[in-house]
């Protein structure tokens, strides 16, 4: 996916104090380079230089597979007095780091700020990333509008543009949007009828297994009372088994509802990621 995130050449000319840090980054010494960029941040009163250093440090952190740290680093940027190009680079990189860190709301927020405060060229450069983040927050209608605007603006060949717009319409057909399971409803169903929450989430064997275990608890109680005649022991032991699996079944039903929702979301969104990556290369 890195091909759709064009970071090269945004920061412009750098001051000489970047030489050591850039050399360390080029040599693959990413941890030392990160420390050197941090030293630049704390040693300068120039917000432009500080913002460049934060961007470069984020690059090192991303190359080290530390998306969470890269996001936290970029959220330190002060946008006062920066050029449009550096604002865009910083907002875009923050959104990208947030997306990789699975903080999709933050990614959407950063792209929204680009739309609000930067020229249309920058808005269109961030449109694909914005749509990807909107997909993850389940705002598919907004993602469709964003991609349609991007295609209209960026693809100058009429035949290609019409083809891409048709593909976008097909991808974002509301009839194909995934249906999600409500964990609260699954909880309520399992509270009143053990196993029903798992069944609602689509896990038939899990529901059957829960029912069998709870029936086992009742069976132990019945054997203790009516066969062995150990009334207290039978009740305590049987109720203990029943209660343990009853509460576990309620928690399990919530987990399975969330799992089903996640799987449905991935089944719908993962093909969109591949398609949008391909479409982003069309001019």
C-alpha positions as CSV (number, residue, x, y, z in Angstrom):
1,X,0.0,0.0,0.0
2,X,3.0,2.3,0.3
3,X,2.6,3.3,-3.3
4,X,-0.5,5.4,-2.7
5,X,1.2,7.5,0.0
6,X,3.5,10.0,-1.9
7,X,5.7,11.5,0.7
8,X,8.8,12.2,-1.3
9,X,10.0,15.8,-1.6
10,X,7.4,17.5,0.6
11,X,9.7,18.9,3.3
12,X,11.8,21.1,0.9
13,X,15.3,22.3,1.8
14,X,16.7,21.3,5.2
15,X,19.1,23.2,7.5
16,X,22.6,21.8,8.0
17,X,21.7,20.4,11.4
18,X,19.8,17.6,9.7
19,X,23.0,16.2,8.1
20,X,23.9,13.8,10.9
21,X,20.4,12.5,11.4
22,X,19.7,12.1,7.7
23,X,23.0,10.2,7.3
24,X,22.1,7.8,10.2
25,X,18.7,7.2,8.6
26,X,20.2,6.5,5.2
27,X,22.6,4.1,6.9
28,X,19.7,2.2,8.4
29,X,20.5,3.2,12.0
30,X,16.9,4.1,12.7
31,X,17.0,4.3,16.5
32,X,20.0,6.6,16.5
33,X,18.5,8.7,13.7
34,X,15.2,9.0,15.8
35,X,17.2,10.2,18.8
36,X,19.0,12.8,16.6
37,X,15.8,14.1,15.1
38,X,14.4,14.4,18.7
39,X,17.5,16.4,19.7
40,X,16.8,18.7,16.8
41,X,13.2,19.2,18.0
42,X,14.3,20.2,21.5
43,X,17.2,22.3,20.3
44,X,15.4,24.6,17.9
45,X,12.9,27.5,18.3
46,X,12.0,27.4,14.6
47,X,8.7,25.6,14.3
48,X,9.4,24.8,10.6
49,X,12.6,23.0,11.5
50,X,10.9,21.2,14.4
51,X,8.1,20.0,12.2
52,X,10.6,18.7,9.6
53,X,12.4,16.8,12.4
54,X,9.1,15.3,13.6
55,X,8.3,14.1,10.1
56,X,11.7,12.5,9.7
57,X,11.5,10.9,13.1
58,X,8.1,9.4,12.1
59,X,9.6,8.0,9.0
60,X,12.2,6.2,11.1
61,X,9.6,4.9,13.5
62,X,7.5,3.6,10.6
63,X,10.5,1.8,9.1
64,X,11.0,0.2,12.5
65,X,7.3,-1.0,12.4
66,X,6.3,1.3,15.3
67,X,3.1,2.8,14.0
68,X,1.7,3.7,17.4
69,X,4.9,5.6,18.3
70,X,5.0,7.3,14.9
71,X,1.4,8.5,15.4
72,X,2.1,9.8,18.9
73,X,5.1,11.6,17.5
74,X,3.2,13.3,14.7
75,X,0.4,14.4,17.0
76,X,3.1,16.8,18.6
77,X,3.2,19.0,15.4
78,X,2.2,22.6,15.9
79,X,0.7,23.9,12.6
80,X,1.1,27.6,13.3
81,X,3.0,29.4,10.6
82,X,3.8,26.4,8.4
83,X,3.6,26.4,4.6
84,X,0.7,24.6,2.9
85,X,3.1,21.9,1.7
86,X,4.5,21.2,5.1
87,X,1.0,21.3,6.7
88,X,-0.1,18.7,4.1
89,X,2.9,16.5,4.6
90,X,2.4,16.5,8.4
91,X,-1.4,16.0,8.3
92,X,-1.0,13.3,5.7
93,X,1.7,11.5,7.5
94,X,-0.2,11.7,10.8
95,X,-3.3,10.2,9.0
96,X,-1.1,7.5,7.5
97,X,0.5,6.6,10.9
98,X,-2.9,6.6,12.5
99,X,-4.3,4.3,9.8
100,X,-1.4,1.8,10.3
101,X,-1.9,2.0,14.1
102,X,-5.6,1.2,13.5
103,X,-6.7,4.6,15.0
104,X,-9.1,5.1,12.1
105,X,-11.0,8.0,13.7
106,X,-7.8,10.0,14.1
107,X,-6.9,9.2,10.4
108,X,-10.3,10.5,9.3
109,X,-9.9,13.6,11.5
110,X,-6.5,14.4,9.9
111,X,-7.8,14.0,6.4
112,X,-10.8,16.2,7.3
113,X,-8.5,18.9,8.4
114,X,-6.8,18.7,5.0
115,X,-10.1,19.2,3.3
116,X,-11.0,22.1,5.5
117,X,-7.8,24.2,5.4
118,X,-5.8,23.3,2.3
119,X,-6.3,23.8,-1.5
120,X,-8.1,21.3,-3.7
121,X,-4.9,19.7,-5.0
122,X,-3.9,18.6,-1.5
123,X,-7.4,17.4,-0.8
124,X,-7.4,15.1,-3.8
125,X,-3.9,13.8,-2.9
126,X,-5.3,12.6,0.4
127,X,-8.6,11.4,-1.0
128,X,-7.7,7.7,-1.3
129,X,-6.3,7.5,2.2
130,X,-9.3,9.4,3.5
131,X,-11.6,6.8,1.8
132,X,-9.6,3.9,3.2
133,X,-10.0,5.3,6.7
134,X,-13.7,6.0,6.2
135,X,-14.2,2.4,5.1
136,X,-12.8,1.3,8.5
137,X,-15.2,3.6,10.4
138,X,-18.0,2.1,8.3
139,X,-18.8,5.4,6.6
140,X,-19.0,3.9,3.1
141,X,-21.3,6.5,1.6
142,X,-18.8,9.2,2.5
143,X,-16.0,7.1,1.2
144,X,-17.9,6.7,-2.1
145,X,-18.4,10.5,-2.4
146,X,-14.7,11.2,-1.7
147,X,-13.5,8.7,-4.3
148,X,-16.0,9.9,-6.9
149,X,-14.7,13.5,-6.4
150,X,-11.1,12.2,-6.6
151,X,-11.8,10.4,-9.9
152,X,-13.6,13.4,-11.4
153,X,-10.7,15.7,-10.5
154,X,-7.6,13.4,-11.0
155,X,-8.4,11.2,-14.1
156,X,-8.3,13.3,-17.2
157,X,-9.0,10.5,-19.7
158,X,-12.8,10.4,-20.1
159,X,-13.0,6.7,-20.8
160,X,-10.8,5.8,-17.9
161,X,-12.7,8.2,-15.6
162,X,-16.1,6.7,-16.5
163,X,-14.7,3.2,-16.0
164,X,-13.4,4.1,-12.6
165,X,-16.6,5.8,-11.6
166,X,-18.6,2.8,-12.6
167,X,-16.3,0.6,-10.6
168,X,-16.7,2.8,-7.5
169,X,-20.5,2.6,-7.9
170,X,-20.3,-1.1,-8.0
171,X,-18.0,-1.4,-5.0
172,X,-20.2,0.8,-2.8
173,X,-23.5,-0.7,-3.6
174,X,-25.5,-0.3,-0.3
175,X,-27.1,-3.7,-0.9
176,X,-23.6,-5.2,-0.5
177,X,-22.8,-3.4,2.8
178,X,-22.1,-6.0,5.6
179,X,-24.7,-6.6,8.3
180,X,-23.3,-6.6,11.8
181,X,-24.2,-8.5,15.0
182,X,-25.0,-6.4,18.1
183,X,-23.0,-7.7,21.1
184,X,-25.6,-6.2,23.5
185,X,-28.4,-8.1,21.8
186,X,-26.3,-11.3,21.9
187,X,-25.7,-10.7,25.6
188,X,-29.5,-10.3,26.3
189,X,-30.4,-13.4,24.3
190,X,-27.9,-15.5,26.2
191,X,-29.1,-14.1,29.5
192,X,-32.7,-15.3,28.9
193,X,-32.0,-18.4,26.8
194,X,-28.5,-19.9,27.3
195,X,-26.8,-20.5,23.9
196,X,-29.2,-18.3,22.0
197,X,-26.6,-15.4,21.8
198,X,-24.0,-17.7,20.1
199,X,-26.7,-18.9,17.8
200,X,-27.6,-15.3,16.9
201,X,-23.9,-14.7,16.1
202,X,-23.9,-17.6,13.7
203,X,-22.0,-20.1,15.8
204,X,-24.2,-23.2,16.0
205,X,-21.8,-25.6,17.5
206,X,-20.7,-23.2,20.1
207,X,-24.3,-22.7,21.1
208,X,-24.9,-26.4,21.3
209,X,-21.7,-26.9,23.3
210,X,-22.8,-24.3,25.8
211,X,-26.2,-25.8,26.2
212,X,-24.7,-29.3,26.8
213,X,-22.4,-28.0,29.5
214,X,-25.2,-26.2,31.3
215,X,-27.4,-29.3,31.0
216,X,-24.6,-31.2,32.5
217,X,-24.7,-29.0,35.5
218,X,-28.4,-29.6,35.9
219,X,-27.8,-33.3,35.5
220,X,-25.2,-33.4,38.2
221,X,-27.7,-31.7,40.6
222,X,-30.4,-34.1,39.6
223,X,-28.2,-37.1,40.2
224,X,-27.0,-35.8,43.6
225,X,-30.6,-35.1,44.7
226,X,-32.6,-38.0,43.3
227,X,-30.0,-40.8,42.9
228,X,-27.2,-40.4,45.4
229,X,-29.3,-38.6,47.9
230,X,-26.6,-36.1,48.7
231,X,-28.9,-33.1,48.5
232,X,-26.7,-30.2,49.5
233,X,-23.6,-31.6,47.7
234,X,-25.7,-32.2,44.6
235,X,-27.2,-28.8,44.6
236,X,-24.0,-26.9,45.3
237,X,-22.0,-28.9,42.7
238,X,-24.6,-28.8,40.0
239,X,-25.5,-25.1,40.5
240,X,-21.7,-24.3,40.5
241,X,-21.2,-25.9,37.2
242,X,-24.4,-24.4,35.8
243,X,-23.6,-20.9,37.0
244,X,-20.1,-20.9,35.8
245,X,-21.0,-21.9,32.2
246,X,-24.1,-19.6,32.3
247,X,-22.0,-16.5,32.9
248,X,-19.2,-17.7,30.6
249,X,-21.8,-18.3,27.9
250,X,-23.0,-14.6,28.2
251,X,-19.5,-13.3,27.9
252,X,-18.8,-15.7,25.0
253,X,-21.8,-14.5,23.1
254,X,-20.6,-10.9,23.2
255,X,-17.1,-12.0,22.0
256,X,-18.6,-14.1,19.2
257,X,-20.8,-11.2,18.1
258,X,-17.8,-8.9,18.0
259,X,-15.8,-11.5,16.1
260,X,-18.5,-12.0,13.5
261,X,-18.7,-8.2,13.1
262,X,-14.9,-8.0,12.6
263,X,-14.9,-10.9,10.1
264,X,-17.8,-9.3,8.1
265,X,-16.0,-5.9,8.1
266,X,-12.7,-7.5,6.9
267,X,-14.5,-9.5,4.2
268,X,-16.0,-6.3,2.8
269,X,-13.1,-3.9,3.4
270,X,-10.1,-6.0,2.4
271,X,-11.1,-6.3,-1.3
272,X,-11.7,-2.5,-1.2
273,X,-8.1,-1.9,-0.1
274,X,-6.8,-3.9,-3.0
275,X,-9.1,-2.2,-5.5
276,X,-8.4,1.3,-4.2
277,X,-4.6,0.7,-4.3
278,X,-5.0,-0.3,-7.9
279,X,-7.2,2.6,-8.8
280,X,-4.9,5.1,-7.2
281,X,-2.3,4.4,-9.8
282,X,-4.6,5.4,-12.7
283,X,-4.1,8.9,-14.1
